[in-house]
Amino acid sequence: MTVWQDDFNGPPGRPDTTKWVYDVGSGNALWGNNEYQTYTSTMDNVRLDGAGHLLITARKEADGRYTSGRIKTKGRFSQKYGRFEVELKIPRGPGLLPAFWLMGNAGQWPANGEIDVIENVGENPGTVFANLHAPGYSSPGEHVADQALAEGFHNYAIEWTPGRIQWFFDGKLFKTAEAAKLQPGQAWVFDDQPFYMIINVAIGGDWPGPPVDSALPQSMIVDWVKVMAYRP
């Protein structure tokens, strides 16, 4: 059963503020990864296109700054367990890090937990990166598609149940993480609380490396986001 959904329908403009809030600024320690961008709430960076899509656009501004968009459902919607799913087309180019991910409602990272449903870096255009982050624990995984992900829309999802999270690309399972397989000193915090969703495009930093300015602007195009209830 679908319990939350955004199809991004309606006229050109801002996303639904009953569902989404903006992260703005350059973040604490450049969002923890030495990233270049400042996130804004302007429609240059975050907007509906009027054709049923959300656009998150990474830009190089005339004043030399890099700007982008990051929106989240914190304070609007969160859920513990279930299926979290997105249909999107990633941007193309080096130095970009588009992502759809979840964070625990309460506490500081990494104690609150992080679930990365989809991340990509430009130097690996066909690779879906998936991960968990928790105290003393991460669970990196990846799926290599048969084409560059920016060539079209793809479906990315997790199914989250007690003690287990599974990742899917275009409906096919490619990764499973389980609490029962943790080692001493590793913490499974993913049964502790509801998580909220985040959509963003980061620019530069430790992982993707520097962008190519001539390739900007670039947009992540999101068709829809959907959350389904957990059924024991």
C-alpha positions as CSV (number, residue, x, y, z in Angstrom):
1,M,0.0,0.0,0.0
2,T,1.4,3.4,-1.0
3,V,1.5,5.8,2.0
4,W,3.3,8.7,0.5
5,Q,3.9,9.8,-3.1
6,D,5.0,12.9,-5.1
7,D,4.6,12.8,-8.9
8,F,5.8,16.5,-9.2
9,N,2.7,17.4,-11.3
10,G,1.5,20.9,-11.6
11,P,2.7,24.1,-13.2
12,P,6.3,25.2,-13.3
13,G,7.3,26.4,-9.9
14,R,8.5,25.2,-6.5
15,P,8.1,21.7,-5.1
16,D,5.2,21.1,-2.7
17,T,6.2,22.6,0.7
18,T,3.8,20.4,2.5
19,K,6.1,17.5,1.5
20,W,9.5,19.0,1.1
21,V,11.8,21.5,2.9
22,Y,15.1,23.0,1.6
23,D,18.6,22.5,3.0
24,V,20.5,25.7,2.2
25,G,24.0,26.9,2.7
26,S,27.5,25.5,2.5
27,G,27.0,23.0,5.3
28,N,29.1,22.0,8.3
29,A,32.6,21.4,7.0
30,L,31.3,21.6,3.4
31,W,28.7,18.9,4.1
32,G,31.4,16.7,5.6
33,N,33.0,15.8,2.2
34,N,34.8,19.1,1.2
35,E,32.1,19.7,-1.4
36,Y,32.1,22.9,-3.5
37,Q,28.4,23.8,-3.7
38,T,26.2,26.1,-1.8
39,Y,22.6,24.8,-1.7
40,T,19.9,27.3,-2.4
41,S,16.1,27.5,-2.4
42,T,16.0,29.3,-5.8
43,M,14.2,27.9,-8.8
44,D,17.5,28.1,-10.6
45,N,18.5,25.1,-8.5
46,V,15.2,23.4,-7.5
47,R,12.0,23.6,-9.6
48,L,9.1,21.7,-11.1
49,D,9.3,21.8,-14.9
50,G,5.5,21.8,-15.5
51,A,5.8,18.4,-17.3
52,G,5.7,16.2,-14.2
53,H,9.3,16.4,-13.1
54,L,11.4,17.8,-10.3
55,L,14.7,19.3,-11.5
56,I,17.7,19.6,-9.2
57,T,20.3,21.7,-11.1
58,A,24.0,22.0,-10.4
59,R,25.4,25.3,-11.7
60,K,28.5,27.4,-11.9
61,E,27.5,31.0,-11.2
62,A,28.9,34.2,-12.8
63,D,30.5,35.1,-9.5
64,G,32.4,31.8,-9.4
65,R,30.3,30.0,-6.9
66,Y,28.9,26.6,-7.4
67,T,25.2,26.2,-6.5
68,S,22.8,23.3,-6.4
69,G,19.7,21.9,-4.6
70,R,19.0,19.6,-1.7
71,I,15.5,19.0,-0.4
72,K,14.2,16.6,2.3
73,T,11.1,15.4,3.9
74,K,12.3,16.0,7.5
75,G,9.5,17.3,9.6
76,R,7.0,16.4,6.8
77,F,7.2,12.7,6.4
78,S,9.3,9.8,7.8
79,Q,8.7,6.1,8.1
80,K,10.3,3.0,9.7
81,Y,10.5,0.1,7.3
82,G,8.7,-0.3,4.0
83,R,9.7,0.3,0.3
84,F,11.2,3.6,-0.7
85,E,11.4,4.1,-4.4
86,V,12.4,6.8,-6.9
87,E,12.3,7.1,-10.7
88,L,14.9,9.5,-12.0
89,K,17.5,10.4,-14.6
90,I,20.9,11.4,-13.2
91,P,22.9,14.3,-14.5
92,R,26.0,13.7,-16.7
93,G,29.5,14.9,-16.0
94,P,32.6,14.6,-13.9
95,G,32.5,16.0,-10.4
96,L,28.8,15.5,-9.8
97,L,27.3,13.4,-7.1
98,P,23.5,12.9,-7.4
99,A,21.8,11.0,-4.6
100,F,18.5,9.8,-3.2
101,W,19.0,8.7,0.4
102,L,17.5,8.4,3.9
103,M,18.5,9.6,7.4
104,G,17.2,8.8,10.8
105,N,15.0,11.5,12.4
106,A,16.8,11.9,15.6
107,G,20.5,12.1,16.6
108,Q,23.7,13.1,14.9
109,W,25.4,11.3,12.1
110,P,26.4,8.5,12.1
111,A,24.5,7.5,15.2
112,N,21.2,8.2,13.5
113,G,22.0,6.1,10.5
114,E,22.2,6.7,6.7
115,I,20.7,4.6,3.9
116,D,22.0,5.5,0.4
117,V,19.5,4.2,-2.1
118,I,21.3,5.6,-5.2
119,E,24.5,7.6,-5.5
120,N,26.6,8.1,-8.7
121,V,29.8,9.8,-9.6
122,G,30.6,11.1,-13.0
123,E,33.8,9.0,-13.5
124,N,31.6,5.8,-13.1
125,P,28.7,6.7,-15.4
126,G,27.1,3.3,-15.3
127,T,27.5,2.4,-11.7
128,V,24.8,2.6,-9.0
129,F,26.5,3.0,-5.6
130,A,24.5,1.9,-2.5
131,N,25.6,2.0,1.1
132,L,24.7,2.1,4.8
133,H,26.5,4.3,7.4
134,A,26.3,3.7,11.2
135,P,28.7,3.8,14.1
136,G,31.7,1.5,13.3
137,Y,29.9,0.2,10.2
138,S,29.4,0.8,6.5
139,S,28.1,-1.6,3.8
140,P,29.2,-0.4,0.4
141,G,27.8,-2.1,-2.7
142,E,27.4,-1.4,-6.3
143,H,25.6,-2.4,-9.5
144,V,27.1,-1.8,-13.0
145,A,24.4,-1.2,-15.5
146,D,24.8,-1.9,-19.2
147,Q,24.6,1.7,-20.2
148,A,25.4,5.1,-18.7
149,L,22.7,5.9,-16.1
150,A,22.3,9.4,-17.5
151,E,21.0,8.0,-20.8
152,G,17.5,7.6,-19.4
153,F,15.2,7.2,-16.4
154,H,15.8,4.3,-14.0
155,N,14.0,2.9,-11.0
156,Y,16.0,2.8,-7.7
157,A,14.5,1.3,-4.5
158,I,15.1,-0.3,-1.2
159,E,12.9,-2.7,0.8
160,W,13.5,-2.2,4.5
161,T,12.4,-4.8,7.0
162,P,13.5,-5.6,10.6
163,G,17.2,-6.5,10.5
164,R,17.5,-6.3,6.7
165,I,17.7,-3.8,3.8
166,Q,17.7,-4.8,0.1
167,W,18.5,-2.6,-2.9
168,F,16.9,-2.8,-6.3
169,F,17.8,-1.3,-9.7
170,D,15.1,-1.4,-12.3
171,G,13.3,-4.0,-10.2
172,K,16.3,-6.4,-9.9
173,L,17.8,-7.1,-6.5
174,F,21.6,-6.3,-6.3
175,K,22.5,-5.9,-2.7
176,T,21.4,-7.1,0.8
177,A,22.6,-5.9,4.2
178,E,21.6,-7.8,7.4
179,A,22.0,-7.0,11.1
180,A,22.9,-10.7,11.7
181,K,26.1,-10.4,9.6
182,L,27.6,-7.5,11.6
183,Q,31.0,-7.9,13.3
184,P,31.8,-7.0,16.9
185,G,31.9,-3.2,17.4
186,Q,29.5,-2.5,14.5
187,A,26.1,-1.0,15.2
188,W,22.8,-1.7,13.3
189,V,20.8,1.4,14.0
190,F,18.3,0.8,11.3
191,D,15.6,-0.7,13.5
192,D,15.7,2.3,16.0
193,Q,13.5,5.0,14.4
194,P,11.8,6.4,11.3
195,F,13.9,7.8,8.5
196,Y,13.2,10.8,6.2
197,M,14.2,11.2,2.5
198,I,16.7,13.5,0.8
199,I,17.3,14.3,-2.8
200,N,20.3,16.3,-3.9
201,V,23.1,16.9,-6.4
202,A,26.5,17.6,-4.8
203,I,29.4,19.2,-6.7
204,G,33.1,18.3,-6.2
205,G,34.6,17.1,-3.0
206,D,36.5,14.0,-1.8
207,W,34.7,11.4,-3.8
208,P,33.6,12.8,-7.1
209,G,36.5,15.1,-7.5
210,P,36.4,18.5,-9.3
211,P,33.7,19.3,-11.8
212,V,34.3,20.5,-15.4
213,D,32.8,24.0,-15.5
214,S,32.0,23.8,-19.2
215,A,29.7,20.9,-18.6
216,L,27.5,22.9,-16.2
217,P,24.6,23.4,-15.7
218,Q,23.4,19.8,-15.3
219,S,20.1,18.6,-13.9
220,M,18.9,15.5,-12.1
221,I,15.4,14.9,-13.4
222,V,13.1,13.1,-10.9
223,D,9.8,11.7,-12.2
224,W,8.4,10.5,-8.9
225,V,9.1,9.3,-5.4
226,K,6.9,6.8,-3.6
227,V,6.9,5.1,-0.2
228,M,5.0,1.9,0.5
229,A,4.0,0.5,3.9
230,Y,5.8,-2.3,5.6
231,R,3.8,-5.6,5.6
232,P,5.1,-8.1,8.2
